[in-house]
Amino acid sequence: MPQSLRFTLCGLALACFAAFSVAAQDSTPPPRPLTEQERRGRAIYLRGESPAGREIVAAVGELDVPPTTVTCGGCHGRRGEGKTEGGVTAGNLTWSNLLKPYGHTHPTGRKHGPFTESSFIRAVTAGIDPAGNTLLTAMPRYRMSAEDMADLIAYLKLIETDRDPGLSDTNIEVGVVLPSKGALAETGESMRRVLAAAFEELNARGGVYNRKVTLRAFDPSAAGAAATGGQVFALVGGVSAGSDAELAALARAQEVPVVGPSTLMPEAGTPPNRYVFYLLGGVTEQARALANFASSKSELKKGRAAVLYGEGSLAAAAAVAAEEQLKRGGWASVTRQPLRQLGADGAEVARRLKQEGFESVFIFGAGGAEGALVREAATGGTPSLFLLGVMDGRDLLSTAPASFKDRIFLAFPTVPSDVTAAGLSEFRALLEKHRVEPRHTAAQLSAYAAAKIFVEGLQRAGRDLTREGLLTALEGLYEFETGVTPRLTFGPNRRVGAAGAYVLTIDPEKKEFVPASGWVKAY
């Protein structure tokens, strides 16, 4: 992908976060961005996690438990408002309430004066209120660093006014990052129209808990005018190819959910970036699935395997993933090297592979050289050839010789059978009703699936919607059926919904792809 397009897409993401929010149409002013300290405090309050990586321990009675299982927000409420469950009342933790000058009288009759920062710290760590009374045993005692405690207090001082961007009582503002110029402009517009139709259809049914979804598309031309605007609640669909790392970093920094961006290089990260949810696996997941499929053929594992790659980061990433997965699979010999080291064209590469005795060849980003490789290889020993359908091998469908029957395998992230009759009918009805021309169908189906996943997350998150609630709801999706993709599963440590691929082979006589396997997992 040209470097100019890479920066264009990065600019799209930057513009999106600065975009003018629908909150300007509401009476409630847009929230101010949290400081870094307040963001760290929110992570401690809501998730029991120290963003700095420092240890936090929760003690319930005599038992130490992970703080993630007894979070502050879980008992005291998302906004510190306090609540009662099972006969136990968790008090109001908003800072204005804690500092009331006339103090507090609790349902149990316990009384004490207003909190200070130091007395609050003692209550959290030792379970003692400002009057020296012992708190209920149901209240965990937390051990954490002074720095984490300061972060928590900083967040509590504004928790009652903390409101997620792009969200009002009547509206959910979402963005989509799409190029309006260049090679992907037409594809981007076709995706935008599908998203707009899906949300218009949702709004006509009353929205989600009486909130309507408003969609805004962003490109760099909007950046200047939008520099002082608000933020969106989430990003849905769109194209992140070429700026995946930048978009993922922005999502993490701004704590904005990104649902279903289209890319061949998901930036899930280690540990996973909790704010980004990809629908399909990229080249690395597909390469791992292809390697796992090859490893299921025990006779191949005993021979030599070559992992070859052409120019570009996608090809190199796929090769590294395949090599690692083959070694995990117990292959006797795996060699990874650039195509250019073996020859100037496919025929020369094939001759070198024969000379060195490679029986299995994984090739990524061949740039058309695979055709000549197959023709040359057909004159002698015939290796097993493994490719990614999104990168290579399409021409082999019409040119593969008969000797390569059951010897060429291609991985695809999705196949036509993933589109169910019901899913296709629903998709076509949406396009027809909203007068959306069916163009760039794969991109449109991706946008449609992203919208379905997002709406499902909204519905599961409930009426008291927050970004945090949306993330938790999406993490709970298991084998979710969109009707137009493989079934999708997410989790706290899983951010690629369909992490794997289907493997197809070529029937040289019929000139068609035929299944070589069902779904193959990447991990």
N, C-alpha and C positions, 0 to 999 in steps of 0.2 A: 504494500500500500504506500502511495507517495507520502513523503514527509509532510507536505502541505496539508494533505487530508488528515493526517494524524493530529496536527496542531489545530485544524479546523474543528475536529471532533472534541478535542480537549477544550477548545473555546466554547463549544456548545455546552459542555458540562458546567464550566465556570459561569456562563451566562444564565444557565438554568437556576443556579443557586442564588443568583442576584435578581431573579425575575420578579416583576411586580405582582404582589399577592392579591387574591380576591378579598383579603382581610381589609383592604382599603375601602371596599364597598360596604363593610360592616361597621357598626358603631364602635366595636372593640378595636383599639389600636393594635397593630402587629406587635408581637413580643420582641423584646430585644434579644440578640444572640447571647447565649451563656458564655461566660468566660471559661478558660481552660480549667480553672479550679472548680468552678460550679459544675462543669461537665463531669469532672472526676467524682465530685460529690454525688451527682445523680447516679452514676454507675454504682457507687457504694450503696446508696439508698435503695435503688430499684433491684439491683442484681447481686449485691453482696460481693462485688468484685472490686479489687483495687486496680485501676488502670495502670498504676505504676508498678504493678507486680508484687507489691508488698503483701505479707501474710495477714489475713484477717481470720480470727477464730471466734466462733460463737459457742457459748457454754449454756446449755439448758440443764439446770440442776447440776449434777455431777458429771454430765456427759458433754464432751466436745463434739460439735457437729459442724459440717460445712456451712458457712454463712449464706451460701447460695440457696440453702433449703429453708432458712428462716430470715428472709430479707426484711428490712424495715418497711418497705412498701407493701409487702405481703400482708402485714398486720395493720399498719397505720394508714393504708390507703395510698393511691397513686399521688395524691396531692397533699398528703399528710393530714387529711381531715379527721382521721380516727374512725374506728368502726368496732362493732361488737359481734363476735362469733363464738358460738358454743358457751355462752354465758360469760365470756371474758371480754372486757372492754380494753381496746388499745387506744390510748388517748390521742388527742389532737396534737400533732407535732409541728404545726406551723409556728414560725418564730414569734409572730405577733401574739399568738396564744400562750406560748411558753413564758413570755415576758410580761404577762398581765400583772400590773402592779398590786392588785388585790389578791393574787395568788390563786390557788386551786383547791377545790373540794371534790374528791373522787366518789364514785358510787359506793365504794367500800367504807366511806367515812374518813379516809386518810386525807389530811390537810397539809399544805405547805405553801410557802411564799413563792414569788416568781423565780424563774430560773435565771442563771447567768451562764456564760459560756463554761466556766469552770464547774458549776454545779451540774450542768447538763452532761459534761464529760464524766463526772462521777456517777451519774445515773446510768449512763450507757455502759460504763466499764465495771462498776461495782454494784449497781442495782440499789443505790441510795438516793432518795429525793432531797431537795434543799433543806427539809426539816430534819433530816437524819433518819427518816422512815425507810424501811426495806420495801422495795417494789415487789409486785406479784412474782411468784416463781415462774409464771408463764412467760415473763419477759426475759429473753436471753441476755446474758452479759457478753459483751464483745471486747476482744482484745485486738487492738489495731495500733498502728503507728500514730505519732502525733501529727504527721503530715496528712494521713488519711482522715483523721478526726477533724482537722482544720478544713479539709475539703468537704466533708459531710456537713459541717456547720455552715459553711459558705452556701451550700445548696439549700439547706433548710431555711435560710434567711429569705429566700425568694420562692420557695416551693409552691406557695399558694397562688402565685401569679405566673408560674411557669406553664406555658401553653405551647403546644407544638405548632410550628409554622403551618400556614395553609389550611388551617382547620377552624371552622366556626360551628355554631349550632345548626346551620342550614347548609353548609357547603364543605366539600373536600377538594382542595386545589391540588391537582397533580400535573406533573410535567412529563414531556417526552423529548428526548434529545435526538434530533433528526437533522441531517444536512438538507438545506434548501437549495444548495448550488453544487455543481460538480457531478461526478459520475454516479453518486448514490442519491441524488436529489429526487428522481422519479420514484425510486424504491421507497425513500423516506416518506414522500407524500402518500403513497399507497398505504403505508403502515399507519400514518396519522389518520387517514380517513376511516380505517377499520376501527382504530381505538375510539375515535369520535363517535362512530355509529354505535359501538358497544356501550359506551357511557350514556349516549342519548337514549338508547333502549332501556338501560337501567333506570335513568331518571324518569322516564315515562311511567315506570312501574312504582314510582315513589322513592327511588334511590335506596340508600342503605340507612335504616333507622332515621328516616326523614331527612337525610342529608343527600344533596345532589352532588355529583362528581363533575367538576369543571376541568377541562383539559387545555393545556397550553403547550404549544410546540416552540422550541427555542433553537436559535442559531446565533452565530457570533455577531450578526448585525444588530441584535437586540442588546448587546452587552453594555454599550454606552448609555442608552436611555434607561436601562434597568439597574444601573449601578447602585442606586439608593433604594431599591425596592425591597420587598419581603422575600419569603422563601416558600417553596411548595412543600406539601405534606409528604409526597413521595414521587419517585420517578417510575414510570411504567412503560415497558417495551422499549422501543427505540433501537439505535445502532450505536454500539460502543466500540466496534472494531477499529483498532488503531490507537485508541486512547483508553484501553481497558485499565491499565495501571493507574492512570490519572483519575479516571472516574471512580475507581474503587477507593483511592486515597481520599478523594473529596467526599464520597459517601461516608467514609469512616470519620473524617474530620467534622463534617456537618451533621452526622448522625441521621442521615436521611435514607429511608429504605429505597432500594433500587430493585424493581421486580421485572425480571424477564428481558434484560437487554440482549440483543442479538450479537454474537461474537463467536469467533473460532478460538479465542484464547481467554476463557474465564479466569478472572483473578480472584480465586477463592481464598488463597493465602493460607499460611500456617502460623498460628491458628486461623481458622476461617474468618473472613471478614463478615461479621454478623449482619451487615446492612445490605448485602447484595445477594440476590437469589437468581441464579441462572436456570433456564429451563433445560437446555440440552448440553451435553458434554462438548468440549472443544476438541482440538486435534490431540491434545495429550490424553484425554480420557478415551478417545476413540483408538489411539495408538495402543494404549494399555489393554483395551478390550481385544484388539486384534492380536496382540501378543498372547493374551490369555487363551484365545481361540487356538492359536498355533500350538500352544503348550499342551492343549488337550490331545494332540496327535503325538503319541509317545515315540513313534518311529522317527519323527523329525528332530526331537530333542537330542538325539544321539549324534546328529551331524553338525556341520558348521553353518552358522547363520551370519549373514551380512546385513547390517543396518545402514542404509545409504540415505543421504539427504542432499537436497539441492540448496539453492540460495534462499535466504530469508529466514526470519525468526520462527515462523510457523513450522517450516520443515525441520529446523534444528530442534525445536522443542518436542516435536513428535518423535524424532529419532532418539533423543535422550530418554523419553518416557518408555518407548518400546524396548530399548536396550535394558533399562532397569527392570522392566516387568519380565523380560525373557530370563534374565539372570535369577530373578525371584522364582521363576518357573522351573529352574533346574537345568537349563540348557548347557550342553557340554562346552560349546564354544560360541561366543558372540563377539563380533567385531563391528565397531561403528566408525564410519569415515565419510567425508564429503564425496559426492559423486565425481567432482572434478579431479580427485586424486586417482580415479580408476580409468579415466579416459575422456576424450573430447566429445564423444557421442555414445548413444545407447549400444551400438554394435560393439564398440571397443570395450565398454563396460562389461558386456556379456562375455566377451572373450577372456577378460581378466578374471571374472568370477569363475569361469570354467577352469582356468589354469590353477586357481587357488583352491578349487574343490568345495565351493560353497553350495550347499544343497537347498538352503532356504534364504530368500532375499526379501528384506523389508525395505521399501523404497518410498521416500516422502519428498514431494516437490521436485519430481523428475523433469518438469517442464516439457513433456512430450517425448523424452528420451526412452520412456518405458516401451513404446511401440517398437523401436529399433532393437531394444534389448530382447524383447520377446521373439522377434523374427530371427535374430542371430542365435539365441539360445535354442530355438526349435531345430537347428541343424545338428545339434549334438545332444548332450544330456539336458534334461528339462528340469530346472529347479522349481520349487514352489515359490510363488511370488505373492507378496502381501502388500496391499496399498490402502490408502484412505480415499474413499469415493469423493470426498469434498475437495481433494487436491489433484488426484491423478486417476488414470485408468479408463476414463470414459471412452476413448478411442479404441481401446482393446475390445470393446463389445463387438465391433464389426470386423476387427482384424486378427483376433487371437486364433492361431492355428489349432487344428483338432488335437494335436499332441498336448496342448495345455488344458485339456478338459480336466476339471477337478484339481488344477494346479494354480489357478489365479483366484485370489480372495481379496475382496474389498470390504472395508467397514463403512457403514453409514449410520449417522446418528438417529435417523428416522426413516421409515419405509412407508409406502402407500397404505399398507394395512393398518397403520396407526390411526388413520383417519376413518373413524367409524361411520356407519350409515347415518346414525343420529347426529353425530358431530358435523358431518358434511351438510346434512339437510339444514341444520341450525345456522351454520356459517353462510350457506347460500341464501337462506331466507333473510339474514341480516343485511347482506350485500344488496339484495334486491330491494328490500324495504327502504333502505337509506341511499339507494342509487349510487352504490360504490362499484366502480368498474373492477372486475376480477383481473388484476394485473400483478405480476411479481407474487404469485400465489404463495410460495414458500414464506416470503417475508410477511405477507398478510396473515397467514396462519399463525406465524410466530407472534405477531401483535395481538391476534385474537386470543391465543392461549395465555399471553401475559395479562390481558384484561380479565380473563376468567379467574386466573390465580389471584390477582389483586382483589377482585370483588369477593372471592371466597374468603380471603384473609380478613377483609373488612367485616363480613358477616360474622365470622367466628370471633373477631376481636370484641364485638358487642357494642352496645350503645355508648359506653364511656370510652370512646376511641382515643387511642394514643399511638404514637409511632412504636413505642415499646410493646403495646398490646398487639399491634399488627405483626411485629417481628415474631412474637411468641406464637401467634396464631398460624403464621406461615410455617414455622418450625414444626407444627403439629400435623402438617399434611403428609399423608401416607398413601401411596399408590393412588394418588388423585387422578381421576379420569377427566381430561379436558376434551376428549373426543377428537383431537387433531394432533396429538403428540403421543409419545410413549407415556405410560403412567409416571407421575412425578412424586417423588418422596424427598422431603427436606427434614432437617433436624438441627440441633445445636451445633453439631460438627459436620453438617452436610449442607452445602450451598449450591450443588448442581443437582437438579431434580431427576434427570435421567443420565446418570454417570455411567456410560457404557456405549454399546453400539450393536447393530445387527451386522452379521457377516454374510455377504453374498458371494457367489461364484458365477463364472460365465459358462454358459452352454455354447461352445463354438459353432455347433451345427444350427441351432435355432437362433443364434445371435441375440440372446437375452440373458438377463440376470436371473438367477434362481437362488433360493435360500440355501445357505450352507450351515446355518445355525439359527436358533432363536436369539433372544436378547442375551448378550454377553456383558457381564459387569466389568467395570474398569478396575475395581479393587476387591 
